[in-house]
């Protein structure tokens, strides 16, 4: 009787393991190929930390941001991705003057993914981002004039996040990204949520 009960317990345990493994296998089978998507969220470009401005300046450097991306998963764990992110305009003003400029970045990233549960996965990304500051405007608080020129930087980028498989062809995800600043470019942080779709 005892051996029969032990056999039932062992069979149940093995069945549980097999079910879990099958779940991961299903996830892995749907986690290769091309994909595209987008994220919307908030960004902080830390312009207030620059030493170019007076302490009494009013600096607006946080706001809405978005990123679109296209990538390929070569295997369930390894992939590559390119993305374009647009950040809210930066505004610096004091009692007499005002300046604005726009920022965007183009990134190329390597991606590592690992399952957390049957439909939930963790990912980490790292690569390089080309950041452009452009559309400079300068003047008084009553009016601004456009200035020619564009400042460009190439800086390291890292990101981490979680992705949840809605179905075999669609995922929703939340991710945090950090671009390391240098010189006149301050650090950029972006936290966004979005969706991605399989192509083909």
C-alpha positions as CSV (number, residue, x, y, z in Angstrom):
1,X,0.0,0.0,0.0
2,X,2.8,2.3,0.9
3,X,4.7,1.6,-2.3
4,X,1.5,2.3,-4.3
5,X,1.0,5.7,-2.5
6,X,4.7,6.6,-3.2
7,X,4.2,5.7,-6.9
8,X,1.2,8.0,-7.1
9,X,3.1,10.9,-5.5
10,X,6.1,10.3,-7.7
11,X,3.9,10.2,-10.8
12,X,2.2,13.4,-9.8
13,X,5.5,15.1,-9.3
14,X,6.9,14.0,-12.6
15,X,3.7,15.1,-14.4
16,X,4.0,18.5,-12.8
17,X,7.6,18.9,-14.0
18,X,6.6,17.7,-17.5
19,X,3.8,20.2,-17.7
20,X,6.1,23.0,-16.7
21,X,8.7,22.0,-19.2
22,X,6.1,21.8,-21.9
23,X,5.0,25.3,-21.0
24,X,8.5,26.6,-21.4
25,X,8.9,24.7,-24.6
26,X,5.8,26.4,-26.0
27,X,7.1,29.7,-24.9
28,X,10.5,29.1,-26.6
29,X,8.9,27.9,-29.9
30,X,7.1,31.3,-30.1
31,X,10.2,33.4,-29.2
32,X,12.2,33.4,-32.4
33,X,11.9,35.5,-35.5
34,X,11.4,39.1,-36.4
35,X,9.3,41.5,-34.4
36,X,8.4,45.2,-34.2
37,X,6.7,47.4,-31.6
38,X,6.7,50.6,-29.5
39,X,6.8,51.9,-26.0
40,X,5.3,55.1,-24.5
41,X,6.4,56.4,-21.1
42,X,8.3,59.1,-19.2
43,X,11.9,60.3,-19.6
44,X,14.3,62.4,-17.5
45,X,17.2,63.9,-19.5
46,X,18.8,65.4,-16.4
47,X,19.6,68.7,-18.0
48,X,19.2,70.5,-14.7
49,X,22.4,68.8,-13.6
50,X,24.4,70.6,-16.3
51,X,26.9,73.3,-15.1
52,X,26.0,75.4,-18.1
53,X,23.1,77.2,-16.5
54,X,22.7,79.5,-13.6
55,X,21.3,78.2,-10.4
56,X,18.3,80.5,-10.7
57,X,17.3,79.1,-14.1
58,X,14.0,77.2,-14.5
59,X,14.7,73.9,-16.3
60,X,12.0,71.6,-17.7
61,X,13.7,68.3,-18.6
62,X,11.1,65.6,-17.7
63,X,8.2,64.6,-19.8
64,X,6.5,62.2,-22.2
65,X,8.7,60.1,-24.4
66,X,8.3,57.2,-26.9
67,X,10.4,54.6,-28.6
68,X,9.7,52.4,-31.7
69,X,11.8,49.3,-32.4
70,X,12.5,46.5,-34.8
71,X,14.4,43.3,-33.9
72,X,15.1,39.7,-34.4
73,X,15.3,36.8,-31.9
74,X,18.0,34.5,-33.2
75,X,17.2,32.0,-30.4
76,X,14.9,31.9,-27.4
77,X,17.6,33.7,-25.4
78,X,19.6,35.9,-27.8
79,X,18.5,38.7,-30.1
80,X,19.3,42.1,-31.7
81,X,17.2,45.3,-31.8
82,X,17.3,48.7,-33.3
83,X,15.2,51.6,-32.0
84,X,14.4,55.3,-32.3
85,X,13.4,57.3,-29.2
86,X,12.0,60.8,-29.1
87,X,12.1,62.7,-25.8
88,X,10.1,65.8,-24.8
89,X,11.7,69.2,-25.5
90,X,13.9,70.7,-22.9
91,X,13.1,74.3,-21.9
92,X,15.6,76.5,-19.9
93,X,14.6,80.0,-18.9
94,X,15.4,82.7,-16.4
95,X,14.1,86.2,-15.8
96,X,15.2,87.6,-19.1
97,X,15.9,84.7,-21.6
98,X,14.6,81.4,-22.8
99,X,16.0,78.4,-24.7
100,X,14.5,75.2,-26.1
101,X,15.9,72.2,-27.9
102,X,14.7,68.7,-28.9
103,X,16.4,65.3,-28.4
104,X,16.1,61.9,-30.0
105,X,18.3,58.8,-30.1
106,X,18.9,55.9,-32.4
107,X,20.1,52.7,-30.7
108,X,21.5,49.3,-31.7
109,X,21.2,46.7,-29.0
110,X,22.0,43.1,-28.2
111,X,19.3,41.4,-26.1
112,X,19.3,38.5,-23.7
113,X,16.0,36.9,-22.6
114,X,15.1,34.3,-20.0
115,X,11.7,32.8,-18.9
116,X,10.3,33.7,-15.5
117,X,7.1,31.8,-15.9
118,X,5.2,30.2,-18.8
119,X,4.2,33.5,-20.4
120,X,6.5,35.9,-18.6
121,X,10.1,36.6,-19.4
122,X,12.9,38.9,-18.3
123,X,15.2,40.7,-20.7
124,X,18.4,42.7,-20.6
125,X,19.7,44.9,-23.4
126,X,23.0,46.7,-24.0
127,X,24.5,48.6,-26.9
128,X,25.2,52.0,-28.2
129,X,22.9,55.0,-28.8
130,X,23.4,57.9,-31.1
131,X,21.9,61.0,-29.4
132,X,21.1,64.2,-31.3
133,X,20.2,67.6,-29.8
134,X,18.6,69.8,-32.5
135,X,16.0,72.4,-33.2
136,X,17.6,74.9,-30.9
137,X,15.6,78.1,-30.2
138,X,16.8,81.1,-28.2
139,X,15.3,84.4,-27.3
140,X,13.3,86.2,-24.7
141,X,10.3,84.9,-22.8
142,X,8.1,86.8,-25.3
143,X,9.6,85.1,-28.5
144,X,12.1,82.6,-29.8
145,X,14.3,82.4,-32.9
146,X,15.5,79.2,-34.4
147,X,19.2,78.5,-34.5
148,X,21.0,76.2,-36.9
149,X,23.1,73.3,-35.8
150,X,22.9,69.9,-34.2
151,X,24.9,68.3,-31.5
152,X,25.5,64.5,-31.8
153,X,26.9,62.0,-29.3
154,X,27.5,58.2,-29.3
155,X,27.0,56.8,-25.8
156,X,26.5,53.4,-24.1
157,X,22.9,52.3,-23.4
158,X,21.6,49.6,-21.1
159,X,18.1,48.4,-20.4
160,X,16.1,45.8,-18.4
161,X,12.4,44.8,-18.4
162,X,9.7,42.2,-18.3
163,X,7.6,40.9,-21.3
164,X,4.3,39.0,-21.1
165,X,3.1,36.9,-24.0
166,X,-0.5,37.8,-24.8
167,X,-0.6,35.1,-27.5
168,X,2.0,33.5,-29.8
169,X,2.2,36.7,-31.9
170,X,1.9,39.5,-29.4
171,X,3.6,40.6,-26.2
172,X,3.2,43.5,-23.8
173,X,6.2,44.7,-21.9
174,X,7.6,47.3,-19.5
175,X,11.2,48.4,-19.7
176,X,13.7,50.9,-18.2
177,X,16.6,52.3,-20.2
178,X,19.6,54.4,-19.3
179,X,21.9,56.3,-21.6
180,X,25.2,57.3,-20.0
181,X,25.9,61.0,-20.6
182,X,29.3,62.6,-21.3
183,X,30.4,66.3,-21.7
184,X,27.4,68.5,-22.5
185,X,25.1,65.4,-22.8
186,X,23.6,64.5,-19.4
187,X,22.3,61.0,-18.5
188,X,19.0,60.0,-20.0
189,X,16.5,57.7,-18.2
190,X,13.4,56.3,-20.0
191,X,10.7,54.1,-18.4
192,X,8.1,52.9,-20.9
193,X,5.4,50.3,-21.5
194,X,4.2,49.0,-24.8
195,X,3.5,46.1,-27.2
196,X,5.5,44.0,-29.7
197,X,4.2,41.9,-32.6
198,X,5.8,39.0,-34.5
199,X,6.4,39.5,-38.2
200,X,5.9,36.7,-40.7
